[in-house]
Amino acid sequence: MPIYAYACSDCGLKKDVMQKMSDAPLTTCPECGKETFTKQLTAPGFQLKGSGYYATDFKNPPKAEAACAPACASAGSCPMANA
């Protein structure tokens, strides 16, 4: 279940609430009881760990290929690849 950040504009309470995506947003502040409790816009928090697509697909090219990138583009292949 996702965790949503809520804040009360009246008393200033900030609270993280675990809810189903299908649940209606909360509106009543648990601290002051007023209808000023709103869901905040936050960045999603997740982390990719272990060996995965980043380690195999998005690494920087080897230094030899990076050094001859302009020559490789014009020649259509890397002349240093065979060196």
Secondary structure by P-SEA (a helix, b strand, c coil): cbbbbbbbccccccbbbbbcccccccccccccccccbbbbbbcbbbbbccccccccccccccaaaaaaaaaaaaacccccccc
